[in-house]
């Protein structure tokens, strides 16, 4: 998969079992961070109340980060809780994830 031609550079999206509400987002570790060179899989589940609530977000790749629970891969969503409105979209979520790693 060539991530250089993706709509968001360094990010690819795969559907889980052809279900448009369940995605695996694959993120290249950003240059200039300790995560550079890594590939990180994040599950997004839009099935529950989207767009009125942001999707469930869970790192599938083990990552050591203060905003990610080490045992479950859940991210701290406090920032999303404070700003989420139904006009925000999946691109916003992915760009948010890029700030986590």
C-alpha positions as MATLAB code, in Angstrom:
seq = 'XXXXXXXXXXXXXXXXXXXXXXXXXXXXXXXXXXXXXXXXXXXXXXXXXXXXXXXXXXXXXXXXXXXXXXXXXXXXXXXXXXXXXXXXXXXXXXXXXXXXX';
ca = [
       0.000    0.000    0.000;
       1.472    3.337   -1.099;
       0.648    5.828    1.634;
       2.289    8.721   -0.199;
      -0.786    9.028   -2.460;
      -3.347    8.820    0.335;
      -5.755   11.759    0.912;
      -3.974   12.291    4.227;
      -0.256   11.592    3.626;
       1.049    8.684    5.695;
      -2.440    7.347    6.443;
      -4.299    4.383    4.927;
      -7.797    3.140    5.727;
      -9.114   -0.403    5.495;
     -12.673   -1.536    6.135;
     -13.238   -4.365    8.606;
     -15.183   -7.163    6.881;
     -16.466   -4.681    4.249;
     -18.397   -2.832    6.985;
     -18.337    0.922    6.272;
     -18.840    1.688    9.982;
     -15.690   -0.162   11.125;
     -12.289    1.031    9.945;
      -8.674    0.187   10.579;
      -6.581    3.314   10.122;
      -2.885    2.680    9.493;
      -0.675    5.628   10.393;
       3.014    5.998    9.625;
       4.898    7.276   12.661;
       5.471   10.985   12.024;
       8.964   12.204   11.200;
      10.651   13.977   14.103;
       8.884   11.906   16.756;
       9.950    8.801   18.679;
       7.326    6.931   16.619;
       9.020    7.665   13.268;
       9.467    4.499   11.218;
       6.606    2.676   12.929;
       3.198    1.767   11.563;
       0.295    2.075   13.955;
      -3.119    0.477   13.519;
      -6.093    2.217   15.067;
      -9.645    0.853   15.056;
     -12.471    3.333   14.487;
     -16.038    2.195   15.078;
     -18.661    4.604   13.737;
     -21.619    2.296   14.493;
     -22.639    3.973   17.750;
     -24.412    7.356   17.365;
     -22.067    8.858   14.752;
     -22.139   11.737   13.776;
     -23.706   12.907   17.021;
     -20.888   11.264   18.938;
     -17.324   10.634   17.766;
     -16.440    7.039   16.873;
     -14.935    4.579   19.335;
     -11.157    4.828   18.969;
      -8.721    2.085   19.950;
      -5.036    1.569   19.138;
      -4.487   -2.003   17.948;
      -0.728   -1.523   17.797;
       0.907   -1.345   21.212;
       2.038    2.232   21.808;
       3.600    3.875   24.820;
       2.099    7.331   25.068;
       0.636    9.268   28.024;
      -2.666    9.731   26.168;
      -3.099    6.027   25.345;
      -4.032    3.364   27.899;
      -1.337    0.698   27.751;
      -3.606   -2.236   28.533;
      -6.546   -1.455   26.215;
      -5.232    0.920   23.542;
      -8.002    3.433   24.294;
      -7.046    7.060   23.835;
      -7.865    9.903   26.165;
     -10.856   11.477   24.476;
     -11.276   14.429   26.799;
     -10.181   16.791   24.019;
     -12.766   15.281   21.662;
     -15.490   15.462   24.317;
     -14.947   19.202   24.576;
     -15.053   20.028   20.862;
     -17.142   17.348   19.139;
     -20.085   18.546   17.084;
     -21.927   16.562   14.377;
     -20.339   18.624   11.588;
     -16.891   17.197   12.392;
     -15.924   14.157   10.339;
     -13.591   11.188    9.956;
     -10.812   13.384    8.563;
     -10.936   15.431   11.777;
     -10.602   12.222   13.830;
      -7.616   11.023   11.802;
      -5.902   14.403   12.070;
      -6.582   14.258   15.816;
      -4.876   10.845   15.924;
      -1.856   12.330   14.189;
      -1.482   14.688   17.157;
      -1.541   11.713   19.553;
       1.490   10.035   17.977;
];
